[in-house]
Amino acid sequence: MNNKKITVEEFSCNIRDGKSALFQILNTQINNYKLQFLSEWERNHNICSKEKDRKIEILESSKQELLEFLKDFDSPDAEIKYTLHLEVDITNKLDSTHSKKHLAI
């Protein structure tokens, strides 16, 4: 398996731009789950959406928690700092030992 880890440490910006960037990351992942499911559903109409729905629910919950956390910090003097940890694994789709692919935010 090929693996690469990347860390972007303490990226700083104003609250509005930080919210936008963080929500864009979460929304992109939600849309990726929806598109992936739709692609699989086109091949097999009997596919179950429970796993997709669970993943999206987790991301939607994370968005709500983040929104609640940030709502009290809309001051023009406030700054948001965040660290991104990305871990990318490349595996062969035909490999039966392929475990699970995940993105933790």
PDB file as gemmi writes it, atoms N, CA and C in Angstrom:
CRYST1    1.000    1.000    1.000  90.00  90.00  90.00 P 1                      
ATOM      1  N   MET A   1       0.843  -1.176   0.000  1.00  0.00           N  
ATOM      2  CA  MET A   1       0.000   0.000   0.000  1.00  0.00           C  
ATOM      3  C   MET A   1       0.884   1.234   0.000  1.00  0.00           C  
ATOM      4  N   ASN A   2       0.495   2.215  -0.778  1.00  0.00           N  
ATOM      5  CA  ASN A   2       1.174   3.506  -0.798  1.00  0.00           C  
ATOM      6  C   ASN A   2       0.456   4.433   0.158  1.00  0.00           C  
ATOM      7  N   ASN A   3       1.246   5.141   0.973  1.00  0.00           N  
ATOM      8  CA  ASN A   3       0.664   5.975   2.007  1.00  0.00           C  
ATOM      9  C   ASN A   3       1.412   7.291   2.065  1.00  0.00           C  
ATOM     10  N   LYS A   4       0.680   8.372   2.233  1.00  0.00           N  
ATOM     11  CA  LYS A   4       1.289   9.693   2.372  1.00  0.00           C  
ATOM     12  C   LYS A   4       0.531  10.461   3.433  1.00  0.00           C  
ATOM     13  N   LYS A   5       1.261  11.058   4.369  1.00  0.00           N  
ATOM     14  CA  LYS A   5       0.650  11.882   5.408  1.00  0.00           C  
ATOM     15  C   LYS A   5       1.112  13.326   5.218  1.00  0.00           C  
ATOM     16  N   ILE A   6       0.160  14.236   5.321  1.00  0.00           N  
ATOM     17  CA  ILE A   6       0.448  15.654   5.143  1.00  0.00           C  
ATOM     18  C   ILE A   6      -0.195  16.407   6.300  1.00  0.00           C  
ATOM     19  N   THR A   7       0.532  17.353   6.859  1.00  0.00           N  
ATOM     20  CA  THR A   7      -0.014  18.203   7.907  1.00  0.00           C  
ATOM     21  C   THR A   7       0.192  19.658   7.526  1.00  0.00           C  
ATOM     22  N   VAL A   8      -0.877  20.417   7.538  1.00  0.00           N  
ATOM     23  CA  VAL A   8      -0.809  21.862   7.370  1.00  0.00           C  
ATOM     24  C   VAL A   8      -1.053  22.425   8.756  1.00  0.00           C  
ATOM     25  N   GLU A   9      -0.015  22.989   9.346  1.00  0.00           N  
ATOM     26  CA  GLU A   9      -0.115  23.397  10.740  1.00  0.00           C  
ATOM     27  C   GLU A   9      -0.508  24.856  10.897  1.00  0.00           C  
ATOM     28  N   GLU A  10      -1.412  25.068  11.802  1.00  0.00           N  
ATOM     29  CA  GLU A  10      -1.822  26.391  12.266  1.00  0.00           C  
ATOM     30  C   GLU A  10      -2.009  27.398  11.147  1.00  0.00           C  
ATOM     31  N   PHE A  11      -2.887  27.073  10.243  1.00  0.00           N  
ATOM     32  CA  PHE A  11      -3.276  28.020   9.204  1.00  0.00           C  
ATOM     33  C   PHE A  11      -4.158  29.073   9.862  1.00  0.00           C  
ATOM     34  N   SER A  12      -3.854  30.341   9.667  1.00  0.00           N  
ATOM     35  CA  SER A  12      -4.605  31.423  10.316  1.00  0.00           C  
ATOM     36  C   SER A  12      -5.312  32.302   9.292  1.00  0.00           C  
ATOM     37  N   CYS A  13      -6.526  32.709   9.638  1.00  0.00           N  
ATOM     38  CA  CYS A  13      -7.269  33.645   8.799  1.00  0.00           C  
ATOM     39  C   CYS A  13      -8.407  34.225   9.626  1.00  0.00           C  
ATOM     40  N   ASN A  14      -9.125  35.175   9.039  1.00  0.00           N  
ATOM     41  CA  ASN A  14     -10.240  35.751   9.783  1.00  0.00           C  
ATOM     42  C   ASN A  14     -11.352  34.705   9.909  1.00  0.00           C  
ATOM     43  N   ILE A  15     -12.274  34.949  10.809  1.00  0.00           N  
ATOM     44  CA  ILE A  15     -13.325  33.972  11.116  1.00  0.00           C  
ATOM     45  C   ILE A  15     -14.164  33.646   9.885  1.00  0.00           C  
ATOM     46  N   ARG A  16     -14.575  34.664   9.127  1.00  0.00           N  
ATOM     47  CA  ARG A  16     -15.417  34.420   7.956  1.00  0.00           C  
ATOM     48  C   ARG A  16     -14.725  33.508   6.939  1.00  0.00           C  
ATOM     49  N   ASP A  17     -13.469  33.803   6.618  1.00  0.00           N  
ATOM     50  CA  ASP A  17     -12.740  32.984   5.651  1.00  0.00           C  
ATOM     51  C   ASP A  17     -12.457  31.589   6.200  1.00  0.00           C  
ATOM     52  N   GLY A  18     -12.176  31.508   7.490  1.00  0.00           N  
ATOM     53  CA  GLY A  18     -11.928  30.204   8.115  1.00  0.00           C  
ATOM     54  C   GLY A  18     -13.169  29.324   8.093  1.00  0.00           C  
ATOM     55  N   LYS A  19     -14.313  29.906   8.443  1.00  0.00           N  
ATOM     56  CA  LYS A  19     -15.575  29.155   8.391  1.00  0.00           C  
ATOM     57  C   LYS A  19     -15.816  28.641   6.977  1.00  0.00           C  
ATOM     58  N   SER A  20     -15.636  29.524   6.017  1.00  0.00           N  
ATOM     59  CA  SER A  20     -15.875  29.160   4.628  1.00  0.00           C  
ATOM     60  C   SER A  20     -14.981  27.998   4.201  1.00  0.00           C  
ATOM     61  N   ALA A  21     -13.712  28.064   4.531  1.00  0.00           N  
ATOM     62  CA  ALA A  21     -12.768  27.002   4.149  1.00  0.00           C  
ATOM     63  C   ALA A  21     -13.122  25.681   4.823  1.00  0.00           C  
ATOM     64  N   LEU A  22     -13.413  25.718   6.113  1.00  0.00           N  
ATOM     65  CA  LEU A  22     -13.722  24.489   6.847  1.00  0.00           C  
ATOM     66  C   LEU A  22     -15.034  23.869   6.378  1.00  0.00           C  
ATOM     67  N   PHE A  23     -16.046  24.691   6.162  1.00  0.00           N  
ATOM     68  CA  PHE A  23     -17.328  24.155   5.685  1.00  0.00           C  
ATOM     69  C   PHE A  23     -17.219  23.644   4.252  1.00  0.00           C  
ATOM     70  N   GLN A  24     -16.367  24.271   3.461  1.00  0.00           N  
ATOM     71  CA  GLN A  24     -16.162  23.781   2.098  1.00  0.00           C  
ATOM     72  C   GLN A  24     -15.546  22.380   2.118  1.00  0.00           C  
ATOM     73  N   ILE A  25     -14.620  22.143   3.015  1.00  0.00           N  
ATOM     74  CA  ILE A  25     -14.017  20.811   3.140  1.00  0.00           C  
ATOM     75  C   ILE A  25     -15.086  19.787   3.510  1.00  0.00           C  
ATOM     76  N   LEU A  26     -15.893  20.100   4.510  1.00  0.00           N  
ATOM     77  CA  LEU A  26     -16.934  19.169   4.948  1.00  0.00           C  
ATOM     78  C   LEU A  26     -17.991  18.961   3.866  1.00  0.00           C  
ATOM     79  N   ASN A  27     -18.424  20.039   3.219  1.00  0.00           N  
ATOM     80  CA  ASN A  27     -19.436  19.921   2.169  1.00  0.00           C  
ATOM     81  C   ASN A  27     -18.929  19.131   0.965  1.00  0.00           C  
ATOM     82  N   THR A  28     -17.668  19.306   0.641  1.00  0.00           N  
ATOM     83  CA  THR A  28     -17.083  18.542  -0.464  1.00  0.00           C  
ATOM     84  C   THR A  28     -17.109  17.054  -0.157  1.00  0.00           C  
ATOM     85  N   GLN A  29     -16.774  16.688   1.063  1.00  0.00           N  
ATOM     86  CA  GLN A  29     -16.788  15.273   1.422  1.00  0.00           C  
ATOM     87  C   GLN A  29     -18.213  14.716   1.420  1.00  0.00           C  
ATOM     88  N   ILE A  30     -19.168  15.493   1.893  1.00  0.00           N  
ATOM     89  CA  ILE A  30     -20.578  15.065   1.857  1.00  0.00           C  
ATOM     90  C   ILE A  30     -21.007  14.828   0.411  1.00  0.00           C  
ATOM     91  N   ASN A  31     -20.677  15.762  -0.462  1.00  0.00           N  
ATOM     92  CA  ASN A  31     -21.040  15.611  -1.870  1.00  0.00           C  
ATOM     93  C   ASN A  31     -20.334  14.411  -2.513  1.00  0.00           C  
ATOM     94  N   ASN A  32     -19.089  14.154  -2.107  1.00  0.00           N  
ATOM     95  CA  ASN A  32     -18.380  12.980  -2.627  1.00  0.00           C  
ATOM     96  C   ASN A  32     -19.093  11.690  -2.237  1.00  0.00           C  
ATOM     97  N   TYR A  33     -19.568  11.599  -0.996  1.00  0.00           N  
ATOM     98  CA  TYR A  33     -20.316  10.406  -0.571  1.00  0.00           C  
ATOM     99  C   TYR A  33     -21.582  10.243  -1.395  1.00  0.00           C  
ATOM    100  N   LYS A  34     -22.277  11.341  -1.638  1.00  0.00           N  
ATOM    101  CA  LYS A  34     -23.516  11.278  -2.430  1.00  0.00           C  
ATOM    102  C   LYS A  34     -23.238  10.840  -3.862  1.00  0.00           C  
ATOM    103  N   LEU A  35     -22.199  11.415  -4.472  1.00  0.00           N  
ATOM    104  CA  LEU A  35     -21.862  11.053  -5.854  1.00  0.00           C  
ATOM    105  C   LEU A  35     -21.382   9.615  -5.962  1.00  0.00           C  
ATOM    106  N   GLN A  36     -20.595   9.179  -4.990  1.00  0.00           N  
ATOM    107  CA  GLN A  36     -20.112   7.799  -4.991  1.00  0.00           C  
ATOM    108  C   GLN A  36     -21.294   6.832  -4.872  1.00  0.00           C  
ATOM    109  N   PHE A  37     -22.234   7.135  -3.992  1.00  0.00           N  
ATOM    110  CA  PHE A  37     -23.403   6.285  -3.840  1.00  0.00           C  
ATOM    111  C   PHE A  37     -24.222   6.251  -5.126  1.00  0.00           C  
ATOM    112  N   LEU A  38     -24.436   7.417  -5.724  1.00  0.00           N  
ATOM    113  CA  LEU A  38     -25.209   7.477  -6.957  1.00  0.00           C  
ATOM    114  C   LEU A  38     -24.555   6.645  -8.063  1.00  0.00           C  
ATOM    115  N   SER A  39     -23.247   6.727  -8.148  1.00  0.00           N  
ATOM    116  CA  SER A  39     -22.517   5.936  -9.138  1.00  0.00           C  
ATOM    117  C   SER A  39     -22.699   4.438  -8.888  1.00  0.00           C  
ATOM    118  N   GLU A  40     -22.610   4.027  -7.625  1.00  0.00           N  
ATOM    119  CA  GLU A  40     -22.808   2.614  -7.281  1.00  0.00           C  
ATOM    120  C   GLU A  40     -24.270   2.199  -7.494  1.00  0.00           C  
ATOM    121  N   TRP A  41     -25.198   3.094  -7.197  1.00  0.00           N  
ATOM    122  CA  TRP A  41     -26.624   2.794  -7.353  1.00  0.00           C  
ATOM    123  C   TRP A  41     -26.986   2.603  -8.827  1.00  0.00           C  
ATOM    124  N   GLU A  42     -26.335   3.365  -9.710  1.00  0.00           N  
ATOM    125  CA  GLU A  42     -26.601   3.210 -11.140  1.00  0.00           C  
ATOM    126  C   GLU A  42     -26.237   1.802 -11.622  1.00  0.00           C  
ATOM    127  N   ARG A  43     -25.231   1.198 -11.012  1.00  0.00           N  
ATOM    128  CA  ARG A  43     -24.840  -0.167 -11.375  1.00  0.00           C  
ATOM    129  C   ARG A  43     -25.701  -1.211 -10.682  1.00  0.00           C  
ATOM    130  N   ASN A  44     -26.199  -0.882  -9.495  1.00  0.00           N  
ATOM    131  CA  ASN A  44     -26.964  -1.843  -8.714  1.00  0.00           C  
ATOM    132  C   ASN A  44     -28.046  -1.104  -7.924  1.00  0.00           C  
ATOM    133  N   HIS A  45     -29.272  -1.146  -8.397  1.00  0.00           N  
ATOM    134  CA  HIS A  45     -30.373  -0.421  -7.754  1.00  0.00           C  
ATOM    135  C   HIS A  45     -30.770  -1.004  -6.402  1.00  0.00           C  
ATOM    136  N   ASN A  46     -30.236  -2.133  -6.047  1.00  0.00           N  
ATOM    137  CA  ASN A  46     -30.555  -2.761  -4.757  1.00  0.00           C  
ATOM    138  C   ASN A  46     -29.589  -2.369  -3.652  1.00  0.00           C  
ATOM    139  N   ILE A  47     -28.640  -1.520  -3.954  1.00  0.00           N  
ATOM    140  CA  ILE A  47     -27.633  -1.134  -2.973  1.00  0.00           C  
ATOM    141  C   ILE A  47     -28.293  -0.348  -1.827  1.00  0.00           C  
ATOM    142  N   CYS A  48     -27.803  -0.563  -0.637  1.00  0.00           N  
ATOM    143  CA  CYS A  48     -28.351   0.081   0.558  1.00  0.00           C  
ATOM    144  C   CYS A  48     -27.625   1.404   0.823  1.00  0.00           C  
ATOM    145  N   SER A  49     -28.358   2.409   1.225  1.00  0.00           N  
ATOM    146  CA  SER A  49     -27.763   3.729   1.468  1.00  0.00           C  
ATOM    147  C   SER A  49     -27.378   3.956   2.933  1.00  0.00           C  
ATOM    148  N   LYS A  50     -27.526   2.958   3.775  1.00  0.00           N  
ATOM    149  CA  LYS A  50     -27.287   3.157   5.216  1.00  0.00           C  
ATOM    150  C   LYS A  50     -25.871   3.645   5.520  1.00  0.00           C  
ATOM    151  N   GLU A  51     -24.870   3.059   4.880  1.00  0.00           N  
ATOM    152  CA  GLU A  51     -23.486   3.446   5.154  1.00  0.00           C  
ATOM    153  C   GLU A  51     -23.236   4.893   4.722  1.00  0.00           C  
ATOM    154  N   LYS A  52     -23.709   5.248   3.537  1.00  0.00           N  
ATOM    155  CA  LYS A  52     -23.577   6.623   3.054  1.00  0.00           C  
ATOM    156  C   LYS A  52     -24.294   7.581   4.004  1.00  0.00           C  
ATOM    157  N   ASP A  53     -25.503   7.235   4.375  1.00  0.00           N  
ATOM    158  CA  ASP A  53     -26.290   8.084   5.268  1.00  0.00           C  
ATOM    159  C   ASP A  53     -25.594   8.273   6.616  1.00  0.00           C  
ATOM    160  N   ARG A  54     -24.981   7.218   7.125  1.00  0.00           N  
ATOM    161  CA  ARG A  54     -24.268   7.295   8.408  1.00  0.00           C  
ATOM    162  C   ARG A  54     -23.078   8.240   8.303  1.00  0.00           C  
ATOM    163  N   LYS A  55     -22.315   8.117   7.221  1.00  0.00           N  
ATOM    164  CA  LYS A  55     -21.141   8.976   7.031  1.00  0.00           C  
ATOM    165  C   LYS A  55     -21.551  10.432   6.880  1.00  0.00           C  
ATOM    166  N   ILE A  56     -22.605  10.669   6.122  1.00  0.00           N  
ATOM    167  CA  ILE A  56     -23.084  12.039   5.928  1.00  0.00           C  
ATOM    168  C   ILE A  56     -23.620  12.609   7.236  1.00  0.00           C  
ATOM    169  N   GLU A  57     -24.307  11.803   7.999  1.00  0.00           N  
ATOM    170  CA  GLU A  57     -24.827  12.254   9.293  1.00  0.00           C  
ATOM    171  C   GLU A  57     -23.689  12.677  10.219  1.00  0.00           C  
ATOM    172  N   ILE A  58     -22.602  11.936  10.219  1.00  0.00           N  
ATOM    173  CA  ILE A  58     -21.438  12.281  11.046  1.00  0.00           C  
ATOM    174  C   ILE A  58     -20.862  13.627  10.606  1.00  0.00           C  
ATOM    175  N   LEU A  59     -20.727  13.819   9.292  1.00  0.00           N  
ATOM    176  CA  LEU A  59     -20.179  15.080   8.787  1.00  0.00           C  
ATOM    177  C   LEU A  59     -21.128  16.247   9.050  1.00  0.00           C  
ATOM    178  N   GLU A  60     -22.427  16.030   8.888  1.00  0.00           N  
ATOM    179  CA  GLU A  60     -23.407  17.084   9.179  1.00  0.00           C  
ATOM    180  C   GLU A  60     -23.368  17.455  10.665  1.00  0.00           C  
ATOM    181  N   SER A  61     -23.207  16.459  11.511  1.00  0.00           N  
ATOM    182  CA  SER A  61     -23.094  16.708  12.945  1.00  0.00           C  
ATOM    183  C   SER A  61     -21.821  17.506  13.254  1.00  0.00           C  
ATOM    184  N   SER A  62     -20.734  17.164  12.575  1.00  0.00           N  
ATOM    185  CA  SER A  62     -19.480  17.904  12.759  1.00  0.00           C  
ATOM    186  C   SER A  62     -19.642  19.356  12.321  1.00  0.00           C  
ATOM    187  N   LYS A  63     -20.350  19.576  11.221  1.00  0.00           N  
ATOM    188  CA  LYS A  63     -20.612  20.940  10.767  1.00  0.00           C  
ATOM    189  C   LYS A  63     -21.402  21.710  11.809  1.00  0.00           C  
ATOM    190  N   GLN A  64     -22.422  21.071  12.381  1.00  0.00           N  
ATOM    191  CA  GLN A  64     -23.250  21.741  13.385  1.00  0.00           C  
ATOM    192  C   GLN A  64     -22.430  22.065  14.634  1.00  0.00           C  
ATOM    193  N   GLU A  65     -21.600  21.136  15.068  1.00  0.00           N  
ATOM    194  CA  GLU A  65     -20.734  21.381  16.237  1.00  0.00           C  
ATOM    195  C   GLU A  65     -19.787  22.544  15.958  1.00  0.00           C  
ATOM    196  N   LEU A  66     -19.218  22.569  14.772  1.00  0.00           N  
ATOM    197  CA  LEU A  66     -18.301  23.637  14.407  1.00  0.00           C  
ATOM    198  C   LEU A  66     -19.022  24.977  14.350  1.00  0.00           C  
ATOM    199  N   LEU A  67     -20.209  24.992  13.783  1.00  0.00           N  
ATOM    200  CA  LEU A  67     -21.000  26.210  13.716  1.00  0.00           C  
ATOM    201  C   LEU A  67     -21.318  26.730  15.113  1.00  0.00           C  
ATOM    202  N   GLU A  68     -21.732  25.834  16.002  1.00  0.00           N  
ATOM    203  CA  GLU A  68     -22.024  26.223  17.387  1.00  0.00           C  
ATOM    204  C   GLU A  68     -20.772  26.766  18.074  1.00  0.00           C  
ATOM    205  N   PHE A  69     -19.647  26.129  17.841  1.00  0.00           N  
ATOM    206  CA  PHE A  69     -18.386  26.548  18.449  1.00  0.00           C  
ATOM    207  C   PHE A  69     -17.979  27.942  17.966  1.00  0.00           C  
ATOM    208  N   LEU A  70     -18.170  28.217  16.685  1.00  0.00           N  
ATOM    209  CA  LEU A  70     -17.691  29.460  16.097  1.00  0.00           C  
ATOM    210  C   LEU A  70     -18.672  30.625  16.187  1.00  0.00           C  
ATOM    211  N   LYS A  71     -19.922  30.360  16.537  1.00  0.00           N  
ATOM    212  CA  LYS A  71     -20.941  31.421  16.476  1.00  0.00           C  
ATOM    213  C   LYS A  71     -20.666  32.588  17.412  1.00  0.00           C  
ATOM    214  N   ASP A  72     -19.950  32.371  18.490  1.00  0.00           N  
ATOM    215  CA  ASP A  72     -19.674  33.444  19.439  1.00  0.00           C  
ATOM    216  C   ASP A  72     -18.413  34.236  19.106  1.00  0.00           C  
ATOM    217  N   PHE A  73     -17.790  33.912  17.979  1.00  0.00           N  
ATOM    218  CA  PHE A  73     -16.507  34.539  17.653  1.00  0.00           C  
ATOM    219  C   PHE A  73     -16.554  35.301  16.331  1.00  0.00           C  
ATOM    220  N   ASP A  74     -17.610  36.055  16.091  1.00  0.00           N  
ATOM    221  CA  ASP A  74     -17.735  36.796  14.842  1.00  0.00           C  
ATOM    222  C   ASP A  74     -17.165  38.209  14.924  1.00  0.00           C  
ATOM    223  N   SER A  75     -16.315  38.462  15.871  1.00  0.00           N  
ATOM    224  CA  SER A  75     -15.688  39.767  16.011  1.00  0.00           C  
ATOM    225  C   SER A  75     -14.683  39.998  14.874  1.00  0.00           C  
ATOM    226  N   PRO A  76     -14.590  41.235  14.378  1.00  0.00           N  
ATOM    227  CA  PRO A  76     -13.610  41.529  13.328  1.00  0.00           C  
ATOM    228  C   PRO A  76     -12.172  41.309  13.798  1.00  0.00           C  
ATOM    229  N   ASP A  77     -11.970  41.324  15.115  1.00  0.00           N  
ATOM    230  CA  ASP A  77     -10.629  41.121  15.661  1.00  0.00           C  
ATOM    231  C   ASP A  77     -10.301  39.645  15.869  1.00  0.00           C  
ATOM    232  N   ALA A  78     -11.298  38.787  15.716  1.00  0.00           N  
ATOM    233  CA  ALA A  78     -11.074  37.355  15.950  1.00  0.00           C  
ATOM    234  C   ALA A  78     -10.356  36.721  14.758  1.00  0.00           C  
ATOM    235  N   GLU A  79      -9.565  35.732  15.074  1.00  0.00           N  
ATOM    236  CA  GLU A  79      -8.812  34.996  14.063  1.00  0.00           C  
ATOM    237  C   GLU A  79      -8.999  33.510  14.328  1.00  0.00           C  
ATOM    238  N   ILE A  80      -9.097  32.749  13.277  1.00  0.00           N  
ATOM    239  CA  ILE A  80      -9.243  31.304  13.432  1.00  0.00           C  
ATOM    240  C   ILE A  80      -7.932  30.650  13.018  1.00  0.00           C  
ATOM    241  N   LYS A  81      -7.488  29.707  13.811  1.00  0.00           N  
ATOM    242  CA  LYS A  81      -6.295  28.922  13.500  1.00  0.00           C  
ATOM    243  C   LYS A  81      -6.708  27.465  13.493  1.00  0.00           C  
ATOM    244  N   TYR A  82      -6.322  26.744  12.472  1.00  0.00           N  
ATOM    245  CA  TYR A  82      -6.651  25.324  12.425  1.00  0.00           C  
ATOM    246  C   TYR A  82      -5.516  24.544  11.796  1.00  0.00           C  
ATOM    247  N   THR A  83      -5.468  23.282  12.145  1.00  0.00           N  
ATOM    248  CA  THR A  83      -4.471  22.370  11.629  1.00  0.00           C  
ATOM    249  C   THR A  83      -5.185  21.263  10.870  1.00  0.00           C  
ATOM    250  N   LEU A  84      -4.722  20.983   9.680  1.00  0.00           N  
ATOM    251  CA  LEU A  84      -5.300  19.914   8.872  1.00  0.00           C  
ATOM    252  C   LEU A  84      -4.344  18.730   8.831  1.00  0.00           C  
ATOM    253  N   HIS A  85      -4.881  17.552   9.094  1.00  0.00           N  
ATOM    254  CA  HIS A  85      -4.120  16.315   8.980  1.00  0.00           C  
ATOM    255  C   HIS A  85      -4.775  15.475   7.893  1.00  0.00           C  
ATOM    256  N   LEU A  86      -4.035  15.188   6.857  1.00  0.00           N  
ATOM    257  CA  LEU A  86      -4.552  14.365   5.771  1.00  0.00           C  
ATOM    258  C   LEU A  86      -3.725  13.093   5.692  1.00  0.00           C  
ATOM    259  N   GLU A  87      -4.400  11.996   5.569  1.00  0.00           N  
ATOM    260  CA  GLU A  87      -3.722  10.729   5.344  1.00  0.00           C  
ATOM    261  C   GLU A  87      -4.346  10.099   4.115  1.00  0.00           C  
ATOM    262  N   VAL A  88      -3.523   9.853   3.120  1.00  0.00           N  
ATOM    263  CA  VAL A  88      -3.993   9.319   1.853  1.00  0.00           C  
ATOM    264  C   VAL A  88      -3.407   7.936   1.662  1.00  0.00           C  
ATOM    265  N   ASP A  89      -4.276   6.958   1.447  1.00  0.00           N  
ATOM    266  CA  ASP A  89      -3.866   5.584   1.184  1.00  0.00           C  
ATOM    267  C   ASP A  89      -4.296   5.204  -0.220  1.00  0.00           C  
ATOM    268  N   ILE A  90      -3.393   4.611  -0.973  1.00  0.00           N  
ATOM    269  CA  ILE A  90      -3.711   4.115  -2.306  1.00  0.00           C  
ATOM    270  C   ILE A  90      -3.596   2.597  -2.259  1.00  0.00           C  
ATOM    271  N   THR A  91      -4.680   1.916  -2.624  1.00  0.00           N  
ATOM    272  CA  THR A  91      -4.687   0.456  -2.638  1.00  0.00           C  
ATOM    273  C   THR A  91      -5.300  -0.037  -3.939  1.00  0.00           C  
ATOM    274  N   ASN A  92      -5.079  -1.270  -4.223  1.00  0.00           N  
ATOM    275  CA  ASN A  92      -5.674  -1.903  -5.385  1.00  0.00           C  
ATOM    276  C   ASN A  92      -7.114  -2.281  -5.042  1.00  0.00           C  
ATOM    277  N   LYS A  93      -8.072  -1.850  -5.855  1.00  0.00           N  
ATOM    278  CA  LYS A  93      -9.484  -2.136  -5.591  1.00  0.00           C  
ATOM    279  C   LYS A  93      -9.780  -3.632  -5.607  1.00  0.00           C  
ATOM    280  N   LEU A  94      -8.977  -4.394  -6.310  1.00  0.00           N  
ATOM    281  CA  LEU A  94      -9.208  -5.829  -6.402  1.00  0.00           C  
ATOM    282  C   LEU A  94      -8.572  -6.605  -5.260  1.00  0.00           C  
ATOM    283  N   ASP A  95      -7.807  -5.914  -4.418  1.00  0.00           N  
ATOM    284  CA  ASP A  95      -7.138  -6.561  -3.290  1.00  0.00           C  
ATOM    285  C   ASP A  95      -8.163  -6.854  -2.194  1.00  0.00           C  
ATOM    286  N   SER A  96      -8.361  -8.120  -1.874  1.00  0.00           N  
ATOM    287  CA  SER A  96      -9.373  -8.496  -0.877  1.00  0.00           C  
ATOM    288  C   SER A  96      -8.962  -8.121   0.543  1.00  0.00           C  
ATOM    289  N   THR A  97      -7.697  -7.794   0.760  1.00  0.00           N  
ATOM    290  CA  THR A  97      -7.252  -7.406   2.103  1.00  0.00           C  
ATOM    291  C   THR A  97      -7.440  -5.918   2.347  1.00  0.00           C  
ATOM    292  N   HIS A  98      -7.933  -5.205   1.341  1.00  0.00           N  
ATOM    293  CA  HIS A  98      -8.175  -3.777   1.481  1.00  0.00           C  
ATOM    294  C   HIS A  98      -9.153  -3.545   2.632  1.00  0.00           C  
ATOM    295  N   SER A  99      -8.711  -2.841   3.656  1.00  0.00           N  
ATOM    296  CA  SER A  99      -9.585  -2.611   4.801  1.00  0.00           C  
ATOM    297  C   SER A  99     -10.559  -1.490   4.468  1.00  0.00           C  
ATOM    298  N   LYS A 100     -10.562  -0.444   5.220  1.00  0.00           N  
ATOM    299  CA  LYS A 100     -11.498   0.630   4.921  1.00  0.00           C  
ATOM    300  C   LYS A 100     -10.760   1.915   4.634  1.00  0.00           C  
ATOM    301  N   LYS A 101     -11.380   2.755   3.882  1.00  0.00           N  
ATOM    302  CA  LYS A 101     -10.830   4.050   3.546  1.00  0.00           C  
ATOM    303  C   LYS A 101     -11.592   5.085   4.363  1.00  0.00           C  
ATOM    304  N   HIS A 102     -10.872   5.983   5.001  1.00  0.00           N  
ATOM    305  CA  HIS A 102     -11.573   6.988   5.795  1.00  0.00           C  
ATOM    306  C   HIS A 102     -10.821   8.302   5.776  1.00  0.00           C  
ATOM    307  N   LEU A 103     -11.529   9.333   6.107  1.00  0.00           N  
ATOM    308  CA  LEU A 103     -10.955  10.658   6.244  1.00  0.00           C  
ATOM    309  C   LEU A 103     -11.435  11.189   7.581  1.00  0.00           C  
ATOM    310  N   ALA A 104     -10.506  11.500   8.434  1.00  0.00           N  
ATOM    311  CA  ALA A 104     -10.870  12.027   9.750  1.00  0.00           C  
ATOM    312  C   ALA A 104     -10.648  13.521   9.732  1.00  0.00           C  
ATOM    313  N   ILE A 105     -11.651  14.246  10.141  1.00  0.00           N  
ATOM    314  CA  ILE A 105     -11.542  15.708  10.189  1.00  0.00           C  
ATOM    315  C   ILE A 105     -11.734  16.153  11.608  1.00  0.00           C  
TER     316      ILE A 105                                                      
END                                                                             
